[in-house]
Amino acid sequence: MKGLPEVGDEVEDDGRRTIVTDIHQGVYLLRRGARVWPAADPAGLRIIRTRAQRVADGDFG
């Protein structure tokens, strides 16, 4: 998928699957488990599944 991700999207960042938890002033915050960190390169994030796809798959929480 192309474009920048939105909150709730599952993305790949540096080979790790993460969830976009917040976007504030252009800073994308990513979460994996309890760990949260800012994305180094938001344009480099690859969208794996959108929030809508995760909801449809029953994988949202």
N, C-alpha and C positions, 0 to 999 in steps of 0.2 A: 504494500500500500504506500502511496505517496503522500507527501505533505507532512505537516507537523502534527504530533499526537495531541490528544485532548485528555483531560482528567478522566481517569478510569481505564484508559487504554493500556493494554499489555504491550510492552516494547522490548526491544533488545538493545542493550547498552554495553558496548565493549564485551560482547559475548555472553552477557548475563540477561536473563529474562526478568523484567521488573515491571512495576505498575507506576504510572504517573499519578501521584497523589495530589499535587497542587501545582499551579502555575502562577507565579507572583512576580510582576515587573519583568517578565521575560525569563525568569529562572524556573526551570522545570525541576520539581522535586520528585525523586524516584524512591520506591520502597521495595524492599525484598525482605520478608520476615519483619523483624523489629527495626531493621536498619533503614535509615532515610538519608539521602545525600542529593546534592544538586547535580544535574546532568552537566558534564563538561562541554558537550556539543549537542544542543537540542536538535540541530539540523541533521545530525548523524544518527539520531534515534530511528530505529526501524520498527514500524508498527507490526506487531504479530497479530493481535486481535483488538478490535475496537471495544469500547465499553458495551455497546449494543450487542456485539457478538458474544462477549463474556456473559451478559445477562441471559441471552438466548441459550447459551450452553449450561446455564445454571451455576456458573463459576463467578459469583460476585459476592464479596463480603469482606 
